Amino acid sequence: MFLTREQERMLNGDYGWAVAKAMAIIVKTGEVLGASRLVEISHAHVSGVSYTNILDPGLDFVRRLFLSGGKARVYTTINPGCVDYSGLSSLIDGSFNEKQAVIDESLIRMGFKPVFTCIPYFHRPPSQGEFLAWGESSAVAVANSYYGASSNREGGPLALAAALTGYTYYAGLHIPENRVARVVVRVDPSASRNPGALGLWIGENIREIPLLKGFNPPLWDLKIMLAASAASGSHAFIAVEKITPRGFYKVDPLEKVEVEWRDLEKYIGLEPSGGSVLGYLGCPHLHPWEFHLVYEYVKRRGRLPGRNRLLLTIPIEVYERYRDKVLYLRSLGVDVAAGTCPVVSRLTRRFDHLVTNSGKAVFYLSKQLKINYYLTETRRVLEIVYA
Amino acid sequence: MSTLRLQVKVLVDGDCRAPLYLYNGYVSFFGEVDPVNGLHRATGEGISGKAFAFKGGRGSTVGSYVIYALKYYGKQPACLLVEEVEPIIVTGCVMADIPLFQVEKGFLSKIGSKRGLLVHERGSNYVEIEYE
């Protein structure tokens, strides 16, 4: 691989152990993936910061980088941690608070922005053509598919290494020739109404880069679909007609498929009848617009009935801006957690059913919690917890 | 005993001599692998000390840390074999220094459910599978 003189000095340890270690991870990963050089990035987003996900090995790795002088060289944001940073949630288990604090302190003192969210594009929407090194598979897919800024699905440690060096390897989706849609997927209107299930279907059934036709949702539904397809599959980029900036990709179709409601039925689970229900919205984190829609609905319906609970997960910034609304929701029995989510934390209690609009949450939580689930649209989640 | 020799693309090199464990599907190391006990949750099989072959990665970018954690807890596979390469698994193997090989598409269906011993020597560009 070609390295500039500065990059070589970084790799050889002239900038300290942390930079050398970071550079080694990038260069080796890049070599394996066929990169011939590195590229300067404008924004790193670091995933793998939750203690319950990365455990002691990850904590030690992050801590060692910090103690040996690691510093962010570019604008860097971080993914959710495993505790509720508003301190108000009774559903998110706070018992790993001390371990999480060690990780957080290391990251913050290295100069990373403590946004603790999986929607970094809410803080800094990337411009078309920018190079990014983002972890968090759902955000990567949004960067490519919605903003036309390129990022590969960087593993958590690689995104961290990119933050400390300002570089990532030039391969994969950074190269325009690799952004070619091979499968045209016509989405029937019946399949558009459940973006979580649509995403799970795409993840499991399509391996090449798809071009979606007939699916034209707002950003918040698009992120639900992309998050699900990045969980059940490995999609970093899905071209969406009328949404993905033209010029970011080419189309060279080898195959055409159609997806309709009956293809999605196997992903939706069962609507609960009896037993305790956890309604969950906010995977990926709620955008302020969605937060307000949910807020208006809950305000109209009043206190949550019976044993049902509703959990919302939001970026810390949304909590800080709308604290009065969060407190009001809490007074009506709605649990709101900031800077975390159940995928990266543990819950304090068990439920019989999970009802959510998120295919990603279903993919992970049905495995972690061994829970019955029902995957449906946002409005139906609210109707069910209020039933 | 019969031996099958297959060309591979060596991504992270290292010696490997271990029983083969095949999974004809994609794996998200986060969520689908328990790093503390070295288990592949989809089947309940242990992967520590095995030559773990699967189609490729999927899911969370935390997967690299899970591969690193397998090593940290001493539960790492002896090597990984994938049909499709993906950055999350590469970074995990680079960090944990676990040998990683790319096999040709169709490898998993070709081998089927046969049990065997997989052998790779550092520096070579092939693996050998020894059957009982």
Contacts between the chains, C-beta under 8 A, distances in Angstrom:
chain1	res1	chain2	res2	distance
A	25	B	91	6.4
A	25	B	94	6.0
A	25	B	95	6.4
A	28	B	12	7.8
A	28	B	94	4.5
A	29	B	87	6.3
A	29	B	90	5.0
A	29	B	91	4.9
A	29	B	94	5.5
A	32	B	11	4.6
A	32	B	12	6.9
A	32	B	85	7.2
A	32	B	90	4.8
A	32	B	94	7.3
A	32	B	100	7.7
A	33	B	85	6.8
A	33	B	87	6.4
A	33	B	90	6.3
A	47	B	60	7.6
A	47	B	61	4.6
A	47	B	62	6.1
A	48	B	61	6.7
A	48	B	62	4.5
A	48	B	64	7.1
A	48	B	65	4.7
A	50	B	62	7.9
A	53	B	30	6.5
A	53	B	60	8.0
A	53	B	62	4.9
A	53	B	65	7.0
A	54	B	62	6.6
A	54	B	65	4.3
A	54	B	69	7.2
A	55	B	35	7.1
A	55	B	36	7.5
A	55	B	69	5.7
A	56	B	72	7.3
A	57	B	35	7.8
A	57	B	65	7.0
A	57	B	68	5.5
A	57	B	69	4.2
A	57	B	71	7.8
A	57	B	72	3.6
A	57	B	73	7.4
A	58	B	65	4.4
A	58	B	68	7.1
A	58	B	69	6.8
A	60	B	72	7.8
A	61	B	65	7.7
A	61	B	68	6.9
A	61	B	95	7.9
A	135	B	61	4.1
A	135	B	62	7.8
A	136	B	61	6.0
A	137	B	59	6.9
A	137	B	60	6.1
A	137	B	61	5.3
A	140	B	61	7.6
A	152	B	87	5.3
A	153	B	61	5.9
A	153	B	86	7.1
A	153	B	87	5.7
A	153	B	88	6.1
A	154	B	61	6.3
A	154	B	87	6.0
A	154	B	88	7.7
A	154	B	91	7.4
A	155	B	61	5.4
A	155	B	62	8.0
A	155	B	63	6.4
A	155	B	64	3.1
A	155	B	65	7.7
A	155	B	87	6.0
A	155	B	88	4.2
A	155	B	89	7.9
A	155	B	90	7.7
A	155	B	91	3.7
A	155	B	92	6.1
A	156	B	61	5.4
A	156	B	62	5.4
A	156	B	64	5.6
A	156	B	65	5.4
A	157	B	64	5.1
A	157	B	65	6.6
A	157	B	68	7.1
A	157	B	91	5.7
A	157	B	92	7.8
A	157	B	95	5.7
A	158	B	64	6.9
A	158	B	87	6.7
A	158	B	91	4.5
A	159	B	61	7.3
A	172	B	87	7.0
A	203	B	58	7.0
A	207	B	84	7.8
A	230	B	59	7.3
A	231	B	28	7.1
A	231	B	58	7.4
A	231	B	59	5.1
A	231	B	60	7.1
A	232	B	58	6.7
A	232	B	59	7.5
A	233	B	26	7.3
A	233	B	58	5.4
A	234	B	26	7.1
A	234	B	56	6.9
A	234	B	57	5.9
A	234	B	58	4.5
A	234	B	59	7.3
A	234	B	86	5.6
A	363	B	31	7.6
A	363	B	59	7.3
A	364	B	30	8.0
A	364	B	31	5.0
A	364	B	59	8.0
A	364	B	60	7.6
A	367	B	31	5.4
A	367	B	32	7.0
A	367	B	41	6.7
A	368	B	31	6.8
